[in-house]
Amino acid sequence: MDDEVQDPKAQLEQECHPRCTQQWSTYEECKARVEKSGEGDCSGWYFDYFKCIDKCVTPQLFQHLR
């Protein structure tokens, strides 16, 4: 079925990643520290990254709505 509607959100998130590399790098650094030490949590940094992604995706996503 070629008429099936595709959700553009995943593609838009990939396109927005370059705008959020600072947040992603901070999250990755935290993740490496936690893996090395065996304790800690990086959820705050992960949410900062997705806040950046959502801020970029949202205006573009609403353009796809009919």
PQR file of N, CA, C, O and H, with PARSE charges and radii, in Angstrom:
ATOM      1  N   MET A   1       0.830  -1.184   0.000 -0.4000 1.5000
ATOM      2  CA  MET A   1       0.000   0.000   0.000 -0.0000 2.0000
ATOM      3  C   MET A   1       0.872   1.244   0.000  0.5500 1.7000
ATOM      4  O   MET A   1       1.479   1.581   1.016 -0.5500 1.4000
ATOM      5  N   ASP A   2       0.933   1.907  -1.103 -0.4000 1.5000
ATOM      6  CA  ASP A   2       1.707   3.138  -1.205 -0.0000 2.0000
ATOM      7  C   ASP A   2       0.949   4.334  -0.648  0.5500 1.7000
ATOM      8  O   ASP A   2       1.536   5.394  -0.428 -0.5500 1.4000
ATOM      9  H   ASP A   2       0.440   1.634  -1.928  0.4000 1.0000
ATOM     10  N   ASP A   3      -0.359   4.171  -0.417 -0.4000 1.5000
ATOM     11  CA  ASP A   3      -1.170   5.259   0.101 -0.0000 2.0000
ATOM     12  C   ASP A   3      -1.090   5.388   1.611  0.5500 1.7000
ATOM     13  O   ASP A   3      -1.692   6.291   2.192 -0.5500 1.4000
ATOM     14  H   ASP A   3      -0.835   3.310  -0.595  0.4000 1.0000
ATOM     15  N   GLU A   4      -0.347   4.484   2.254 -0.4000 1.5000
ATOM     16  CA  GLU A   4      -0.251   4.507   3.700 -0.0000 2.0000
ATOM     17  C   GLU A   4       0.501   5.753   4.150  0.5500 1.7000
ATOM     18  O   GLU A   4       1.545   6.097   3.595 -0.5500 1.4000
ATOM     19  H   GLU A   4       0.141   3.750   1.782  0.4000 1.0000
ATOM     20  N   VAL A   5      -0.033   6.410   5.142 -0.4000 1.5000
ATOM     21  CA  VAL A   5       0.556   7.640   5.665 -0.0000 2.0000
ATOM     22  C   VAL A   5       1.782   7.287   6.504  0.5500 1.7000
ATOM     23  O   VAL A   5       1.734   6.385   7.341 -0.5500 1.4000
ATOM     24  H   VAL A   5      -0.881   6.131   5.592  0.4000 1.0000
ATOM     25  N   GLN A   6       2.865   7.996   6.276 -0.4000 1.5000
ATOM     26  CA  GLN A   6       4.104   7.796   7.019 -0.0000 2.0000
ATOM     27  C   GLN A   6       4.245   8.893   8.072  0.5500 1.7000
ATOM     28  O   GLN A   6       3.949  10.059   7.812 -0.5500 1.4000
ATOM     29  H   GLN A   6       2.905   8.728   5.596  0.4000 1.0000
ATOM     30  N   ASP A   7       4.694   8.509   9.247 -0.4000 1.5000
ATOM     31  CA  ASP A   7       4.937   9.473  10.313 -0.0000 2.0000
ATOM     32  C   ASP A   7       6.278  10.165  10.039  0.5500 1.7000
ATOM     33  O   ASP A   7       7.314   9.500  10.032 -0.5500 1.4000
ATOM     34  H   ASP A   7       4.935   7.561   9.458  0.4000 1.0000
ATOM     35  N   PRO A   8       6.282  11.468   9.817 -0.5600 1.5000
ATOM     36  CA  PRO A   8       7.527  12.170   9.485  0.2800 2.0000
ATOM     37  C   PRO A   8       8.410  12.484  10.690  0.5500 1.7000
ATOM     38  O   PRO A   8       9.517  12.996  10.521 -0.5500 1.4000
ATOM     39  N   LYS A   9       7.942  12.189  11.903 -0.4000 1.5000
ATOM     40  CA  LYS A   9       8.676  12.601  13.105 -0.0000 2.0000
ATOM     41  C   LYS A   9      10.076  12.008  13.184  0.5500 1.7000
ATOM     42  O   LYS A   9      11.022  12.721  13.520 -0.5500 1.4000
ATOM     43  H   LYS A   9       7.043  11.774  12.041  0.4000 1.0000
ATOM     44  N   ALA A  10      10.231  10.737  12.886 -0.4000 1.5000
ATOM     45  CA  ALA A  10      11.558  10.109  12.985 -0.0000 2.0000
ATOM     46  C   ALA A  10      12.551  10.760  12.027  0.5500 1.7000
ATOM     47  O   ALA A  10      13.699  11.010  12.393 -0.5500 1.4000
ATOM     48  H   ALA A  10       9.462  10.158  12.613  0.4000 1.0000
ATOM     49  N   GLN A  11      12.114  11.029  10.819 -0.4000 1.5000
ATOM     50  CA  GLN A  11      12.982  11.682   9.830 -0.0000 2.0000
ATOM     51  C   GLN A  11      13.337  13.098  10.278  0.5500 1.7000
ATOM     52  O   GLN A  11      14.485  13.524  10.154 -0.5500 1.4000
ATOM     53  H   GLN A  11      11.181  10.826  10.521  0.4000 1.0000
ATOM     54  N   LEU A  12      12.361  13.815  10.791 -0.4000 1.5000
ATOM     55  CA  LEU A  12      12.616  15.179  11.262 -0.0000 2.0000
ATOM     56  C   LEU A  12      13.580  15.184  12.446  0.5500 1.7000
ATOM     57  O   LEU A  12      14.412  16.084  12.564 -0.5500 1.4000
ATOM     58  H   LEU A  12      11.428  13.470  10.892  0.4000 1.0000
ATOM     59  N   GLU A  13      13.473  14.182  13.327 -0.4000 1.5000
ATOM     60  CA  GLU A  13      14.406  14.094  14.454 -0.0000 2.0000
ATOM     61  C   GLU A  13      15.833  13.894  13.963  0.5500 1.7000
ATOM     62  O   GLU A  13      16.767  14.475  14.515 -0.5500 1.4000
ATOM     63  H   GLU A  13      12.797  13.451  13.232  0.4000 1.0000
ATOM     64  N   GLN A  14      16.004  13.082  12.938 -0.4000 1.5000
ATOM     65  CA  GLN A  14      17.350  12.876  12.374 -0.0000 2.0000
ATOM     66  C   GLN A  14      17.875  14.167  11.759  0.5500 1.7000
ATOM     67  O   GLN A  14      19.055  14.490  11.895 -0.5500 1.4000
ATOM     68  H   GLN A  14      15.245  12.610  12.490  0.4000 1.0000
ATOM     69  N   GLU A  15      16.999  14.905  11.083 -0.4000 1.5000
ATOM     70  CA  GLU A  15      17.412  16.158  10.461 -0.0000 2.0000
ATOM     71  C   GLU A  15      17.761  17.216  11.506  0.5500 1.7000
ATOM     72  O   GLU A  15      18.588  18.090  11.247 -0.5500 1.4000
ATOM     73  H   GLU A  15      16.040  14.643  10.973  0.4000 1.0000
ATOM     74  N   CYS A  16      17.146  17.146  12.668 -0.4000 1.5000
ATOM     75  CA  CYS A  16      17.396  18.133  13.726 -0.0000 2.0000
ATOM     76  C   CYS A  16      18.619  17.804  14.577  0.5500 1.7000
ATOM     77  O   CYS A  16      19.111  18.670  15.300 -0.5500 1.4000
ATOM     78  H   CYS A  16      16.474  16.436  12.879  0.4000 1.0000
ATOM     79  N   HIS A  17      19.113  16.583  14.506 -0.4000 1.5000
ATOM     80  CA  HIS A  17      20.250  16.184  15.341 -0.0000 2.0000
ATOM     81  C   HIS A  17      21.449  17.134  15.223  0.5500 1.7000
ATOM     82  O   HIS A  17      22.047  17.461  16.248 -0.5500 1.4000
ATOM     83  H   HIS A  17      18.713  15.880  13.918  0.4000 1.0000
ATOM     84  N   PRO A  18      21.828  17.595  14.016 -0.5600 1.5000
ATOM     85  CA  PRO A  18      22.987  18.496  13.938  0.2800 2.0000
ATOM     86  C   PRO A  18      22.820  19.788  14.740  0.5500 1.7000
ATOM     87  O   PRO A  18      23.814  20.396  15.138 -0.5500 1.4000
ATOM     88  N   ARG A  19      21.598  20.210  14.978 -0.4000 1.5000
ATOM     89  CA  ARG A  19      21.367  21.420  15.774 -0.0000 2.0000
ATOM     90  C   ARG A  19      21.542  21.162  17.271  0.5500 1.7000
ATOM     91  O   ARG A  19      21.650  22.104  18.056 -0.5500 1.4000
ATOM     92  H   ARG A  19      20.790  19.716  14.655  0.4000 1.0000
ATOM     93  N   CYS A  20      21.571  19.905  17.659 -0.4000 1.5000
ATOM     94  CA  CYS A  20      21.598  19.554  19.083 -0.0000 2.0000
ATOM     95  C   CYS A  20      22.840  18.752  19.460  0.5500 1.7000
ATOM     96  O   CYS A  20      22.812  17.984  20.421 -0.5500 1.4000
ATOM     97  H   CYS A  20      21.484  19.140  17.021  0.4000 1.0000
ATOM     98  N   THR A  21      23.910  18.921  18.724 -0.4000 1.5000
ATOM     99  CA  THR A  21      25.111  18.123  18.985 -0.0000 2.0000
ATOM    100  C   THR A  21      25.744  18.433  20.339  0.5500 1.7000
ATOM    101  O   THR A  21      26.340  17.546  20.951 -0.5500 1.4000
ATOM    102  H   THR A  21      23.933  19.545  17.943  0.4000 1.0000
ATOM    103  N   GLN A  22      25.628  19.669  20.820 -0.4000 1.5000
ATOM    104  CA  GLN A  22      26.203  20.000  22.129 -0.0000 2.0000
ATOM    105  C   GLN A  22      25.505  19.193  23.221  0.5500 1.7000
ATOM    106  O   GLN A  22      26.165  18.621  24.089 -0.5500 1.4000
ATOM    107  H   GLN A  22      25.144  20.389  20.323  0.4000 1.0000
ATOM    108  N   GLN A  23      24.176  19.144  23.180 -0.4000 1.5000
ATOM    109  CA  GLN A  23      23.423  18.387  24.175 -0.0000 2.0000
ATOM    110  C   GLN A  23      23.721  16.896  24.057  0.5500 1.7000
ATOM    111  O   GLN A  23      23.825  16.197  25.064 -0.5500 1.4000
ATOM    112  H   GLN A  23      23.640  19.608  22.475  0.4000 1.0000
ATOM    113  N   TRP A  24      23.859  16.411  22.815 -0.4000 1.5000
ATOM    114  CA  TRP A  24      24.152  14.994  22.605 -0.0000 2.0000
ATOM    115  C   TRP A  24      25.528  14.644  23.149  0.5500 1.7000
ATOM    116  O   TRP A  24      25.701  13.603  23.783 -0.5500 1.4000
ATOM    117  H   TRP A  24      23.774  16.980  21.997  0.4000 1.0000
ATOM    118  N   SER A  25      26.509  15.510  22.903 -0.4000 1.5000
ATOM    119  CA  SER A  25      27.869  15.269  23.393 -0.0000 2.0000
ATOM    120  C   SER A  25      27.905  15.236  24.920  0.5500 1.7000
ATOM    121  O   SER A  25      28.582  14.395  25.512 -0.5500 1.4000
ATOM    122  H   SER A  25      26.368  16.355  22.388  0.4000 1.0000
ATOM    123  N   THR A  26      27.184  16.143  25.545 -0.4000 1.5000
ATOM    124  CA  THR A  26      27.124  16.176  27.005 -0.0000 2.0000
ATOM    125  C   THR A  26      26.514  14.890  27.540  0.5500 1.7000
ATOM    126  O   THR A  26      27.000  14.331  28.523 -0.5500 1.4000
ATOM    127  H   THR A  26      26.634  16.827  25.064  0.4000 1.0000
ATOM    128  N   TYR A  27      25.460  14.422  26.899 -0.4000 1.5000
ATOM    129  CA  TYR A  27      24.833  13.163  27.299 -0.0000 2.0000
ATOM    130  C   TYR A  27      25.800  11.996  27.121  0.5500 1.7000
ATOM    131  O   TYR A  27      25.924  11.157  28.013 -0.5500 1.4000
ATOM    132  H   TYR A  27      25.066  14.876  26.100  0.4000 1.0000
ATOM    133  N   GLU A  28      26.481  11.933  25.986 -0.4000 1.5000
ATOM    134  CA  GLU A  28      27.431  10.846  25.723 -0.0000 2.0000
ATOM    135  C   GLU A  28      28.577  10.845  26.731  0.5500 1.7000
ATOM    136  O   GLU A  28      29.011   9.779  27.167 -0.5500 1.4000
ATOM    137  H   GLU A  28      26.380  12.615  25.261  0.4000 1.0000
ATOM    138  N   GLU A  29      29.074  12.028  27.109 -0.4000 1.5000
ATOM    139  CA  GLU A  29      30.130  12.119  28.114 -0.0000 2.0000
ATOM    140  C   GLU A  29      29.643  11.586  29.456  0.5500 1.7000
ATOM    141  O   GLU A  29      30.364  10.862  30.143 -0.5500 1.4000
ATOM    142  H   GLU A  29      28.721  12.894  26.755  0.4000 1.0000
ATOM    143  N   CYS A  30      28.421  11.944  29.825 -0.4000 1.5000
ATOM    144  CA  CYS A  30      27.843  11.454  31.072 -0.0000 2.0000
ATOM    145  C   CYS A  30      27.694   9.937  31.020  0.5500 1.7000
ATOM    146  O   CYS A  30      28.026   9.240  31.979 -0.5500 1.4000
ATOM    147  H   CYS A  30      27.835  12.532  29.268  0.4000 1.0000
ATOM    148  N   LYS A  31      27.201   9.440  29.913 -0.4000 1.5000
ATOM    149  CA  LYS A  31      27.001   7.995  29.760 -0.0000 2.0000
ATOM    150  C   LYS A  31      28.328   7.245  29.910  0.5500 1.7000
ATOM    151  O   LYS A  31      28.377   6.186  30.535 -0.5500 1.4000
ATOM    152  H   LYS A  31      26.932  10.006  29.134  0.4000 1.0000
ATOM    153  N   ALA A  32      29.391   7.791  29.342 -0.4000 1.5000
ATOM    154  CA  ALA A  32      30.710   7.157  29.462 -0.0000 2.0000
ATOM    155  C   ALA A  32      31.183   7.164  30.911  0.5500 1.7000
ATOM    156  O   ALA A  32      31.748   6.177  31.381 -0.5500 1.4000
ATOM    157  H   ALA A  32      29.351   8.652  28.835  0.4000 1.0000
ATOM    158  N   ARG A  33      30.957   8.273  31.627 -0.4000 1.5000
ATOM    159  CA  ARG A  33      31.345   8.349  33.044 -0.0000 2.0000
ATOM    160  C   ARG A  33      30.577   7.319  33.872  0.5500 1.7000
ATOM    161  O   ARG A  33      31.147   6.654  34.738 -0.5500 1.4000
ATOM    162  H   ARG A  33      30.498   9.075  31.245  0.4000 1.0000
ATOM    163  N   VAL A  34      29.280   7.197  33.595 -0.4000 1.5000
ATOM    164  CA  VAL A  34      28.450   6.252  34.346 -0.0000 2.0000
ATOM    165  C   VAL A  34      28.882   4.820  34.063  0.5500 1.7000
ATOM    166  O   VAL A  34      28.947   3.998  34.977 -0.5500 1.4000
ATOM    167  H   VAL A  34      28.817   7.736  32.892  0.4000 1.0000
ATOM    168  N   GLU A  35      29.178   4.519  32.804 -0.4000 1.5000
ATOM    169  CA  GLU A  35      29.636   3.167  32.459 -0.0000 2.0000
ATOM    170  C   GLU A  35      30.963   2.847  33.135  0.5500 1.7000
ATOM    171  O   GLU A  35      31.194   1.712  33.553 -0.5500 1.4000
ATOM    172  H   GLU A  35      29.125   5.187  32.062  0.4000 1.0000
ATOM    173  N   LYS A  36      31.833   3.846  33.240 -0.4000 1.5000
ATOM    174  CA  LYS A  36      33.144   3.644  33.858 -0.0000 2.0000
ATOM    175  C   LYS A  36      33.031   3.483  35.375  0.5500 1.7000
ATOM    176  O   LYS A  36      33.672   2.611  35.962 -0.5500 1.4000
ATOM    177  H   LYS A  36      31.645   4.768  32.900  0.4000 1.0000
ATOM    178  N   SER A  37      32.219   4.321  35.999 -0.4000 1.5000
ATOM    179  CA  SER A  37      32.114   4.283  37.458 -0.0000 2.0000
ATOM    180  C   SER A  37      31.098   3.267  37.953  0.5500 1.7000
ATOM    181  O   SER A  37      31.186   2.797  39.087 -0.5500 1.4000
ATOM    182  H   SER A  37      31.698   5.029  35.523  0.4000 1.0000
ATOM    183  N   GLY A  38      30.132   2.928  37.102 -0.4000 1.5000
ATOM    184  CA  GLY A  38      29.120   1.960  37.512 -0.0000 2.0000
ATOM    185  C   GLY A  38      27.991   2.553  38.321  0.5500 1.7000
ATOM    186  O   GLY A  38      27.117   1.825  38.793 -0.5500 1.4000
ATOM    187  H   GLY A  38      30.061   3.310  36.181  0.4000 1.0000
ATOM    188  N   GLU A  39      27.994   3.862  38.490 -0.4000 1.5000
ATOM    189  CA  GLU A  39      26.905   4.497  39.227 -0.0000 2.0000
ATOM    190  C   GLU A  39      26.610   5.854  38.634  0.5500 1.7000
ATOM    191  O   GLU A  39      27.479   6.488  38.037 -0.5500 1.4000
ATOM    192  H   GLU A  39      28.704   4.453  38.107  0.4000 1.0000
ATOM    193  N   GLY A  40      25.382   6.292  38.802 -0.4000 1.5000
ATOM    194  CA  GLY A  40      24.970   7.589  38.294 -0.0000 2.0000
ATOM    195  C   GLY A  40      23.795   7.465  37.350  0.5500 1.7000
ATOM    196  O   GLY A  40      23.305   6.373  37.064 -0.5500 1.4000
ATOM    197  H   GLY A  40      24.676   5.777  39.287  0.4000 1.0000
ATOM    198  N   ASP A  41      23.363   8.608  36.881 -0.4000 1.5000
ATOM    199  CA  ASP A  41      22.192   8.669  36.023 -0.0000 2.0000
ATOM    200  C   ASP A  41      22.351   9.853  35.074  0.5500 1.7000
ATOM    201  O   ASP A  41      22.728  10.946  35.495 -0.5500 1.4000
ATOM    202  H   ASP A  41      23.761   9.495  37.114  0.4000 1.0000
ATOM    203  N   CYS A  42      22.066   9.633  33.818 -0.4000 1.5000
ATOM    204  CA  CYS A  42      22.206  10.690  32.815 -0.0000 2.0000
ATOM    205  C   CYS A  42      20.869  11.113  32.235  0.5500 1.7000
ATOM    206  O   CYS A  42      20.825  11.739  31.175 -0.5500 1.4000
ATOM    207  H   CYS A  42      21.760   8.744  33.476  0.4000 1.0000
ATOM    208  N   SER A  43      19.784  10.784  32.909 -0.4000 1.5000
ATOM    209  CA  SER A  43      18.473  11.089  32.337 -0.0000 2.0000
ATOM    210  C   SER A  43      18.265  12.583  32.122  0.5500 1.7000
ATOM    211  O   SER A  43      17.607  12.980  31.160 -0.5500 1.4000
ATOM    212  H   SER A  43      19.820  10.276  33.770  0.4000 1.0000
ATOM    213  N   GLY A  44      18.805  13.404  32.985 -0.4000 1.5000
ATOM    214  CA  GLY A  44      18.670  14.856  32.817 -0.0000 2.0000
ATOM    215  C   GLY A  44      19.296  15.339  31.523  0.5500 1.7000
ATOM    216  O   GLY A  44      18.722  16.170  30.820 -0.5500 1.4000
ATOM    217  H   GLY A  44      19.340  13.082  33.767  0.4000 1.0000
ATOM    218  N   TRP A  45      20.467  14.821  31.210 -0.4000 1.5000
ATOM    219  CA  TRP A  45      21.153  15.198  29.982 -0.0000 2.0000
ATOM    220  C   TRP A  45      20.420  14.645  28.760  0.5500 1.7000
ATOM    221  O   TRP A  45      20.372  15.291  27.713 -0.5500 1.4000
ATOM    222  H   TRP A  45      20.934  14.145  31.781  0.4000 1.0000
ATOM    223  N   TYR A  46      19.852  13.455  28.898 -0.4000 1.5000
ATOM    224  CA  TYR A  46      19.062  12.855  27.812 -0.0000 2.0000
ATOM    225  C   TYR A  46      17.829  13.712  27.538  0.5500 1.7000
ATOM    226  O   TYR A  46      17.487  13.965  26.383 -0.5500 1.4000
ATOM    227  H   TYR A  46      19.891  12.930  29.749  0.4000 1.0000
ATOM    228  N   PHE A  47      17.165  14.156  28.601 -0.4000 1.5000
ATOM    229  CA  PHE A  47      15.982  14.997  28.414 -0.0000 2.0000
ATOM    230  C   PHE A  47      16.355  16.358  27.830  0.5500 1.7000
ATOM    231  O   PHE A  47      15.581  16.927  27.061 -0.5500 1.4000
ATOM    232  H   PHE A  47      17.442  13.950  29.540  0.4000 1.0000
ATOM    233  N   ASP A  48      17.514  16.886  28.177 -0.4000 1.5000
ATOM    234  CA  ASP A  48      17.979  18.147  27.571 -0.0000 2.0000
ATOM    235  C   ASP A  48      18.144  17.975  26.064  0.5500 1.7000
ATOM    236  O   ASP A  48      17.769  18.850  25.284 -0.5500 1.4000
ATOM    237  H   ASP A  48      18.143  16.425  28.802  0.4000 1.0000
ATOM    238  N   TYR A  49      18.709  16.837  25.666 -0.4000 1.5000
ATOM    239  CA  TYR A  49      18.877  16.561  24.236 -0.0000 2.0000
ATOM    240  C   TYR A  49      17.515  16.491  23.541  0.5500 1.7000
ATOM    241  O   TYR A  49      17.320  17.112  22.496 -0.5500 1.4000
ATOM    242  H   TYR A  49      19.013  16.126  26.300  0.4000 1.0000
ATOM    243  N   PHE A  50      16.586  15.750  24.108 -0.4000 1.5000
ATOM    244  CA  PHE A  50      15.286  15.624  23.448 -0.0000 2.0000
ATOM    245  C   PHE A  50      14.465  16.904  23.518  0.5500 1.7000
ATOM    246  O   PHE A  50      13.599  17.122  22.671 -0.5500 1.4000
ATOM    247  H   PHE A  50      16.744  15.246  24.957  0.4000 1.0000
ATOM    248  N   LYS A  51      14.710  17.739  24.488 -0.4000 1.5000
ATOM    249  CA  LYS A  51      14.054  19.053  24.517 -0.0000 2.0000
ATOM    250  C   LYS A  51      14.518  19.874  23.311  0.5500 1.7000
ATOM    251  O   LYS A  51      13.719  20.546  22.659 -0.5500 1.4000
ATOM    252  H   LYS A  51      15.413  17.562  25.177  0.4000 1.0000
ATOM    253  N   CYS A  52      15.809  19.809  23.029 -0.4000 1.5000
ATOM    254  CA  CYS A  52      16.362  20.498  21.862 -0.0000 2.0000
ATOM    255  C   CYS A  52      15.770  19.933  20.570  0.5500 1.7000
ATOM    256  O   CYS A  52      15.376  20.687  19.680 -0.5500 1.4000
ATOM    257  H   CYS A  52      16.458  19.262  23.558  0.4000 1.0000
ATOM    258  N   ILE A  53      15.711  18.606  20.472 -0.4000 1.5000
ATOM    259  CA  ILE A  53      15.139  17.960  19.289 -0.0000 2.0000
ATOM    260  C   ILE A  53      13.684  18.360  19.118  0.5500 1.7000
ATOM    261  O   ILE A  53      13.265  18.729  18.021 -0.5500 1.4000
ATOM    262  H   ILE A  53      16.031  17.993  21.195  0.4000 1.0000
ATOM    263  N   ASP A  54      12.914  18.291  20.193 -0.4000 1.5000
ATOM    264  CA  ASP A  54      11.491  18.636  20.116 -0.0000 2.0000
ATOM    265  C   ASP A  54      11.281  20.084  19.710  0.5500 1.7000
ATOM    266  O   ASP A  54      10.362  20.390  18.950 -0.5500 1.4000
ATOM    267  H   ASP A  54      13.254  17.991  21.084  0.4000 1.0000
ATOM    268  N   LYS A  55      12.122  20.974  20.208 -0.4000 1.5000
ATOM    269  CA  LYS A  55      12.012  22.392  19.856 -0.0000 2.0000
ATOM    270  C   LYS A  55      12.247  22.592  18.360  0.5500 1.7000
ATOM    271  O   LYS A  55      11.625  23.458  17.744 -0.5500 1.4000
ATOM    272  H   LYS A  55      12.868  20.725  20.825  0.4000 1.0000
ATOM    273  N   CYS A  56      13.125  21.809  17.786 -0.4000 1.5000
ATOM    274  CA  CYS A  56      13.409  21.887  16.352 -0.0000 2.0000
ATOM    275  C   CYS A  56      12.321  21.205  15.529  0.5500 1.7000
ATOM    276  O   CYS A  56      11.912  21.731  14.493 -0.5500 1.4000
ATOM    277  H   CYS A  56      13.629  21.106  18.287  0.4000 1.0000
ATOM    278  N   VAL A  57      11.849  20.046  15.973 -0.4000 1.5000
ATOM    279  CA  VAL A  57      10.901  19.229  15.201 -0.0000 2.0000
ATOM    280  C   VAL A  57       9.498  19.822  15.191  0.5500 1.7000
ATOM    281  O   VAL A  57       8.825  19.792  14.161 -0.5500 1.4000
ATOM    282  H   VAL A  57      12.181  19.619  16.814  0.4000 1.0000
ATOM    283  N   THR A  58       9.051  20.356  16.315 -0.4000 1.5000
ATOM    284  CA  THR A  58       7.650  20.749  16.463 -0.0000 2.0000
ATOM    285  C   THR A  58       7.135  21.668  15.354  0.5500 1.7000
ATOM    286  O   THR A  58       6.099  21.363  14.763 -0.5500 1.4000
ATOM    287  H   THR A  58       9.598  20.380  17.152  0.4000 1.0000
ATOM    288  N   PRO A  59       7.810  22.779  15.043 -0.5600 1.5000
ATOM    289  CA  PRO A  59       7.264  23.647  13.993  0.2800 2.0000
ATOM    290  C   PRO A  59       7.202  22.950  12.628  0.5500 1.7000
ATOM    291  O   PRO A  59       6.283  23.192  11.846 -0.5500 1.4000
ATOM    292  N   GLN A  60       8.173  22.094  12.351 -0.4000 1.5000
ATOM    293  CA  GLN A  60       8.203  21.403  11.080 -0.0000 2.0000
ATOM    294  C   GLN A  60       7.131  20.317  11.025  0.5500 1.7000
ATOM    295  O   GLN A  60       6.532  20.085   9.975 -0.5500 1.4000
ATOM    296  H   GLN A  60       8.920  21.898  12.987  0.4000 1.0000
ATOM    297  N   LEU A  61       6.895  19.662  12.138 -0.4000 1.5000
ATOM    298  CA  LEU A  61       5.930  18.567  12.202 -0.0000 2.0000
ATOM    299  C   LEU A  61       4.519  19.077  11.917  0.5500 1.7000
ATOM    300  O   LEU A  61       3.752  18.420  11.214 -0.5500 1.4000
ATOM    301  H   LEU A  61       7.381  19.851  12.991  0.4000 1.0000
ATOM    302  N   PHE A  62       4.178  20.241  12.457 -0.4000 1.5000
ATOM    303  CA  PHE A  62       2.840  20.765  12.252 -0.0000 2.0000
ATOM    304  C   PHE A  62       2.597  21.187  10.805  0.5500 1.7000
ATOM    305  O   PHE A  62       1.444  21.314  10.391 -0.5500 1.4000
ATOM    306  H   PHE A  62       4.801  20.775  13.028  0.4000 1.0000
ATOM    307  N   GLN A  63       3.642  21.404  10.039 -0.4000 1.5000
ATOM    308  CA  GLN A  63       3.479  21.704   8.615 -0.0000 2.0000
ATOM    309  C   GLN A  63       2.988  20.480   7.849  0.5500 1.7000
ATOM    310  O   GLN A  63       2.404  20.621   6.775 -0.5500 1.4000
ATOM    311  H   GLN A  63       4.579  21.301  10.375  0.4000 1.0000
ATOM    312  N   HIS A  64       3.214  19.281   8.386 -0.4000 1.5000
ATOM    313  CA  HIS A  64       2.811  18.036   7.717 -0.0000 2.0000
ATOM    314  C   HIS A  64       1.360  17.657   8.014  0.5500 1.7000
ATOM    315  O   HIS A  64       0.803  16.771   7.365 -0.5500 1.4000
ATOM    316  H   HIS A  64       3.688  19.167   9.259  0.4000 1.0000
ATOM    317  N   LEU A  65       0.749  18.328   8.995 -0.4000 1.5000
ATOM    318  CA  LEU A  65      -0.627  18.006   9.335 -0.0000 2.0000
ATOM    319  C   LEU A  65      -1.571  18.608   8.294  0.5500 1.7000
ATOM    320  O   LEU A  65      -1.307  19.669   7.728 -0.5500 1.4000
ATOM    321  H   LEU A  65       1.202  19.048   9.522  0.4000 1.0000
ATOM    322  N   ARG A  66      -2.646  17.920   8.065 -0.4000 1.5000
ATOM    323  CA  ARG A  66      -3.617  18.428   7.081 -0.0000 2.0000
ATOM    324  C   ARG A  66      -4.829  18.978   7.768  0.5500 1.7000
ATOM    325  O   ARG A  66      -5.753  19.449   7.106 -0.5500 1.4000
ATOM    326  H   ARG A  66      -2.860  17.058   8.525  0.4000 1.0000
TER
END
